[in-house]
Amino acid sequence: MDTNRLYFIDAVRAFAILMMLQGHFIDTLMDVSYRDEANTAFQIWTYFRGITAPTFFTISGLIFSYLLIKAKRKGNIKQRIRKGLVRGLMLIGLGYLLRIPVFQWLIGEFNSYFLVVDVLQCIGLSLIGVVLLYQITLRKTLIFSILMLLVGLVIFTTEPLYRNLELANTPEIIANYMTKVHGSIFTILPWFGYMTFGAFISTLFYRYLERPKFKLGIIIGFIVVGLFLIQKSSFVLMKLYFWSDIVLFKDVAYFNYLYTRLGNVLILFALFYLFESFIKQPLILKIGQKTLSIYVIHFIIIWGSFTGYGLNQIIGKTLVPWQAIIGALIFLTTVCLISFYYAKTNAFLYAKIRLLIDKLKKT
C-alpha cells in the first residue's frame, strides 16, 4: 500500500459529488413553495449546496497540481502535462456536448444556449491554466507555490471589478467564460481562484508530507486559517480599506462569499484528513474516483442531455420535501451504481482522444 497516498482527497471528492447530486435533484424537482429561508433544515441544505462547488474546484486543483509536481520527481513530467492538457480539452468538449439539443437541431431549431459555460468547461480551462502557469514558473515548485497563492488572492480580492461584467461586443462563445449574461452557470473568474488555492495547498503536501508531524500541522493549519477566513476576513478587508482608502477592499468585505467559502472548504479538508483512517472505505474511494462518470450520468438523467427529456421536463418542481429527500437517496444510489457497473466514461473518452491525437500526428 502506498503510505503517501492521500486517501482523504478521494473522500472529499466523493462528498462533493454526492452533495452535488442531491443538491441538483432537490433544487430541480422540489416545489418552490417549500423553500423557507427561516427553516433550519433548509438553511443547512443551502449551506452544503453553497460549499459544494468551492470544495470540488479546490480539491481538483490540489490533486491535479500534486500529481503534476510529483511527475517531475518521477521523470514523466511531459506525459503528465500532456495528460493534463488532454483532460482539460476533454472536459471542455464534454461540457458543450452535454448541452447539445440533438432533436431540436434535427428539426431545424437552433439557438446558442448550448454555448453556456458550466462546471466542466470551467474545470477544464482551469486545468489548462494551471499547466501553463507551471510551465511559466519553469517547473520550480517554490515559484509555482507563491504564484498560485498570489493569483488566488488577486482573483478573490478583485471580484467586485468583474462581478457584473457584460462584454457586449465579445463573441458569445468567449464571453460566456467571463459573464453570466447569456446564461452561463460558472465563469472562469472567480472559480479559477479556488483551483489556484488548491494548487498552492498541493505544494505544501509535496514539500512536507513525509515529515513526522506534517499531518497534525496541516490539520491545525486548515482549521486556524479556515476559521480566520470565516470569522475575520471581512474585518481585515475593512481594516485595509480604512488604512488605504481603496474602495475595492470595502466592496469585497460587504460581499465576502469567496473567502468565507474557502474557509469552509479548509475546515472540511481538516475534518476529512483528521478522520482519514475511518473514511478510507473502498466504496467511498470508488465514488471519489468516478466523479466524471457520475456527473455525466446525473446530467443526462436530470436535464435530458441529447434527448431533451429528463426529470426536469417529466416531473418538474412538483415534489414535496419528503418525496424530494427519498427521491434524492434513490437518485444517488442509481447514478453511482450505473457509474460503477455500466459506465466507463473516463477510460472511453481518454482512449478516443488519444486515438484522435495519434491520427493527427501521423497526418
TAHU-V413027 format. One record per helix or strand of 3 or more residues. SS is the DSSP state (helix for helix, strand for strand). FROM is the first residue (numbers start at 1). TO is the last residue. If there is no record, write none. Layout:
BEGIN
SS&FROM&TO / SS&FROM&TO
END
This chain:
BEGIN
helix&7&29 / helix&32&34 / helix&40&74 / helix&77&97 / helix&102&106 / helix&113&115 / helix&119&136 / helix&141&157 / helix&159&162 / helix&172&175 / helix&188&208 / helix&214&231 / helix&233&244 / helix&247&254 / helix&257&274 / helix&276&279 / helix&282&289 / helix&291&303 / helix&311&314 / helix&321&341 / helix&345&362
END
